[in-house]
């Protein structure tokens, strides 16, 4: 038994060392001071050591998160110089936003502007923007009480989007007026975001509306972001919002009000 105890201690120490190596290797890839030119060296090391860094199932999640963080920053593939620059898309989005009389949101105020250092890290043609800059409209859902009467308007709630995908599990239905249904009708490519909840990990989570949810409405505590899908890929926005840098922006300054995270 004494030998077993010693073996267990050696195994525990080895796994702790492996965890530190994994964390350091992945952190180096996405560290603020790591430029695009610096990425190949730590990436080559991580790939070479991948069998040792992913021996347990719980090590897969941080690896996937690191890959996502790199992807949304444009560091996984070569950029096509022929692509339309983000600045041109933003002009088109601003024009569409001004033309949309139904927009129901205010621009964010008091947020720090992107520093020159942060802007210089972006690939050519990319821009760092606020969420409102890519939205044609953003609005909250209905506060109407919903129930199980399937003859009424189907209404998506937090449980239907908290997994990151729109599901029809435990659907509720509400007596919405024709005008309210029209205002809250979802369209394929919309982004539904959770703006408040008792769980910090759920606030800011989102789901892209699929074709089968066209025409459904959505409940309070959700926000619908509608953009011009010819200029913005909402699946990319969804992935970016799940990346660690964006989650940090959501969670670190978050405030609590009556038990809700907002």
TAWO-V949771 format. One line per field, one symbol per residue. psi: psi as a letter, one per 20 degrees, with the letter a starting at -180 (. if undefined). Layout:
BEGIN
psi=???
END
This chain:
BEGIN
psi=hhgggghhgggghghhggggggghghhhhjqhiorhhiggghggggghjghhiliqhiihghghhggghhgijkjhrqqoiiqpqhhghhghhhghghioijplrqqqqjqqqprhgghiiqqpiqqprqhhhjphqpqraqjppqbjoiiappppaghiiiiiqpqjplqrqqmqrhgggghjpqqpiqppqoiqriphihpiqrqpprhijpiqaqrriqppppaoiihpohhgggghiiqghhhghghgjqqqoliqp.
END
